[in-house]
Amino acid sequence: MSVSHRVGLLALGLLAANGLVAGPAVVWAQELPQTDDLGATEISMGRTPFALQGFGDVNYTADPPGEEQGGFSNGALDLFATSRLGDHWSALAELVFEADGNTLATDLERFQFTYEHSDAFRISAGRVHNPFLRWPITNHHGLFHQTTIDRPIIARWEDEPGLWPMHFVGLLSQGRLRGRAGLSYALGVGNGRGRVLDEVQVGSDANRQKAVVASFGLSPDAVPGLALYVAAYFDRIPAVSGSLREQDYTGSAAYVRGNVELRGEWSRLGHESVDSGINYKTTGWYALAAYRLSGLGGVKPCLLIESLNVADDEAFLEGAQDEEAWALGLRWDANRWVALKGDYRSRRLEGGDREGAIRFQLAVNF
């Protein structure tokens, strides 16, 4: 749910005023120095260890397809704050500023508190990224971490707009179990989708039936770098167009080791109308292959192929179109904080001709 510009700017002001910004390589900031004399006018805001990282990007598109506008564009400014609250407790907030046309929109994308008992069990409360898909769990909002310029079609956030439930407000338990199989899990319960596609129910749930998500993974010691996951998501959508039962399923695989990066994911959204009993099925998938060329300054060629097939006549997904696309690109890391990317992306929307565009991106972590 978007917050006002005033709230966003106030949050930035408070962060700057605290003077607790950590360097980008720090996960948890060091303890603040203690002092016995804070001064007559100084107000103590607490001694919580605090770290702040930033992610941002600037883009250029040459000869964009259709009626889209080319030229330069600001990407999102992603502020990622973490704090240790003790041996087992932590807090996380992610505030994203992004362009909405020629205006600025502010979204509190994540806001969660976590209790971590061990690697096998930790539980978070608040607004989290839905573990139903692997791409958002791996890369989150900042584009610096991902190899490609764009997110895959199925991994678009709700306001981009995307069709999949990407955020989850409630309780989420996760862990990795001991053993050579590398078993991991994520189980959550919370508010489901809202009345329209891009609504994330932050303040309350429009119906009494909570959404449930479950994810299970394998990362066997015998094959370092391999990760396999299956996930399911169940909800009752209080859609304006009529109540829907939602049953979604995902399977994903990744192999990331050394210079090699291979990722693939397939997912299906299943919506059943409570009134008519009609079933709507929307499917999407992507496959990414990339390899870093050590002898050429670490340049990393990549190929992303993806597809989206939208259910016919589903009112809840009104406006969504079938899409097939591929992108062939390069990524070059100038240093550990700065990445330059370029690609050619070709796409075909439902009922249209194939179109292409050349794109460039400067992505930074600061």
N, C-alpha and C positions, 0 to 999 in steps of 0.2 A: 504494500500500500504506500503510495507516495506521501511524503510529508511536505510541508510548505518550505519555500526558500528561506524564510526567516528562521525556522527551526534548524535547517541545515547549516546556515551561516553561523547561527549561535553555537552549534556543536563544534564547528571549526574554530570559532573564537575561543571556546573553552579549552579545546585541545592545545591551541597555541599559547594561551595564557598560562596553562599549567607548566609549560616548558619541559615536558616529559617525553619529547619525541625521541625515539631510539633510532639507531642506524639501521639500514635495510638488511644487514646480515644478521641482525639480532632477532631471535624468536621471543625470548623473554628478557626484558630490560633488567639491569642490575638494581639492587636496592638503592633507594634514594639516600643521600647523605643525611645523617641526623644532625640536628642543631638545637641548641638550648635556647637560642634567642631568635625568634621569628620576626621581631620588630613589632612596633606598636600597631602598625596598620596592616600587617600581613596576615592573611587568613590561611590556616593549614587545611589543605584539601585531602589529607590522608597520606599514608605512606605505602600505597599499593604499587608494587612493581608494574610498570606500564611500558608497552612498546607499540609503535605505530609505523606501519609501512604504507607506501603509496604505489599505485599502478596506474599507468596512463598510456594513451596512444593517440597518434595523429595519423590521418589517412589521406591518400590521394587516389582518385579514380579517374582513369582516362577513358573517354568514349563509353560511358555507361549504357546499359541496354534500355530499350523502351523509352519511357518518359522520365527516367531517373536523372538527377542532376549530378554532373561530375565535378571535378575540382577537389579542393582541400576540405577536410572535415575534422572537427575535434571528435575524438572518441570519448570514452568514459574516464572520469577520475574516480578511482576506487581507493578509499581509505580503509585500511584493515587494522583494527586495534585489538590487542590482546593484553590480558593481565592475569598474573598468578595471584590467587587469593589464599594460598596456603599449600600444604603438601599435596592435597587431593583436589582442590577447587580451582577453577579458572573461569574467566569471562572472555567473550569475544563479541565484537561488533563490526559490521561491515557497512559503510555508508558510501553510496555510489552517486556521483553527479554526472548526468549525461544529457546530451542535446536532445531536445524535443522540437524539431524544426529549428527555429532560430532562438528558442528560449531554453532555459535550464530547468531540468527536472531532477528532483532529489528522492532517492529511495533508500530506506533502511533495509538492506537486503538480508542481513543476518544479525540476530541479537539473541545470544544464548549464554546460559550458565551451565557448566559441566562439572560433574563429580566423577573423578577417575580413581577407581579402586585398584585397578591393575590393567595390564594390556588386554586381559580377557573381559573386562567389564568397565564401561564408562557410560554415564547417562547424562543427556543434555536436555534442558528445558528452554523453550523459546522458539524463535524463528530460525530454522535450519535449512540447509539444502537437502532436498529429498534424495535419499540414496537409491531411488528407483533406477536412475540412469548413472552410468559411470563417468561420462564426460564432465558434467558439472561438479562431481565430487573430486575429480582429479585436477581440474583447471580453475574452478570457481569463476569469479567475475572478471578478474584482470586478464587481458589477452596476452600478457607477456609470457606466461607459462606455457601456453599451447603453441605447437609448431605452426599451425595454419593461421591465416588472417581471420577467417570466419569460424564460428562454431558450426558444427553440423546442423542441418535443418531440424532434426528431432531434439537437439540440445539448446534451441533458442529459448531465452527467458520469456516469461509470460507477456511482457510488454514489448517484445521485438517485432511481431508477436509470435509466440510459440504455442504449440498445441498440447504439450505434455505438462503435467503438474510438477513444477521445478522447485517450489518452496513448500515447506511443511511447518506448521505452527503447532507445537505440542511437546510430547516427550519422545526422545529417540535414544535407544540403547545400542551400543556398538562394542565390538571386541574382536580380538584375534586369539584363538585357542592355541595352546601348546601342541606341538607335534609336527612331524615332518610333512604332513599334508598341507599345512598352512591354512587351516579352516578359519574363516571369519564370518561375521554376521552383523546385521543391522535390523532392529525391530522398532517400529514406531507407531504411535497412535496420536491423533490430533485433529484439528480442523481440516476439513476437506476443501474442495473447490467452492467458489462462490457462485453467484447467480449468472455471471457472464464469464467468458473464457479467461480473461486476464485478471480476474479478481482473486486476490489472496486474502483469506479471512483471518485478519490479524486480531481484531477486537473481540469477535464472537463467531459462533457457528450458526448458520441459518437453519440448520436442522439438528436433531438430537443424535443422528447417526454419525459417528466419528470415522475418519479415514484411517486405514491400517496399511502399513507398508512392511515388507519383509525382504531382506536381501541376504544371500549366502554366497560365499566365495571360496575358491581354492587357489593357493599359491605354493605349489609343492617344492620342497627343497631339491628334489631330483632334477627340476627344470628351472633354474634361476631365471627370473624375469617374466615367467608366465603367470598370468592371472585370469581365472575364469569365474564368471558371476552369473547368477540367475536372480530375478527379483519379481515381486508381484505387488500390486497396489489395488486396494478395494475402497470404494467410496459410494456415497449416495449424493448425487449432485442436485441441489435445489435450483435448477436452471429456470430462467424466465420462460423458456420455450417448453418447459415441462420436466418433471423430475426424471432423473436418469440413474440407473444402476451402473457403476463403473467397475470393470475388471480389466486391469492392464498387466501385461507380462513383458519381460525383457530378458534377453540373453546377450552376454558380452564376453569378449576375449581380448587379451592384450599380451604382447610380448615386447618388453622394453629392456634392452640390455646392451651395454656398450654403445656403439653407433647406430644400432637398429631400433626402430620404433614401428610396431605394427599394432593397430587397434581396429576393432570392429564391433558393431553393436546393432542388434535388431530389436524392435519393440512394436507392440500392438496395443492400441487403445480400443477397449471394448465397451460400448455404451448401449444400454438397453432401456428403451422407453418404458416407464412404469405404466403408463396409460394404454399404449398400443401393443406393447410387447415386441416392437420392431428392434432388431439388433443392428447397430452401426459399428463397423470395424475399420479402423484407420491404422495403417502400418507404415513404418519408416525404418531405414537402415543407413549405415555409413561404413566405409572401409578406408582406413588411412595407412599408407606405407611411406616411411621416411628413412633416410640413411645419411648420417653425418660423414662428410668427406674430410678426413683428418689432414690429408695432404694439400687441401685447398683452403686453408684458413678456417676450417670448421664449417664450411658451407653445408647446408642441409637441404637437399632436394626432397620434395614431398608430393604425394598424389592423394587427393581426397575424392572419393566417389560416393555419391549419396542419392537417395530416392525417398519420396514421400507419396503415399497413395491415400487420399482423403476419402472417407465414407461419403457416398452420395446422399444428398438431401438431409444431412444432419444439421438441424437449426443451431445447435450449440456451437458448431464449428463453422458457422456461416462466414463466407468470405475466404476461407482457406482453399488453396488450390493444390492439385497434384503438382509435383516438381521433381525434375531429374537434373542433376548437376554433377560436374566434375571440376576440379581445380588443380592445376599443375603449378607448383611454386618453389621458391627458395627461401630459406631463412639463414641469416648470418648474424652471429652474436659478436658485436664489436667488443664487448667485455661482458662480465657476468651480470651487468645491470641494464644493458642496452641491446636491443635486437632490431634488425632491419629485415623486413619481409617484402616479397613481391610475388605476384601470381597472375595467371590468366584463368578466369573462371567462366565456364560455359554452362548455361542453364536453359531448360525448356519448361515453361509453365503450361498448365493444362490448356489445350486448344491453341497454343501459340507456337511460334517458330523458335528455333534455338538462337540464343543471344549470348554474347560474350563481352568481357570487360577486362582491361589490364588494371591492376591495383597495386598500391604500395602502402606499407605501414611502418611507422616507427613506434615501437613498444618499449616502455621503460619500467623499471622497478626502482623506486627511490625511498 
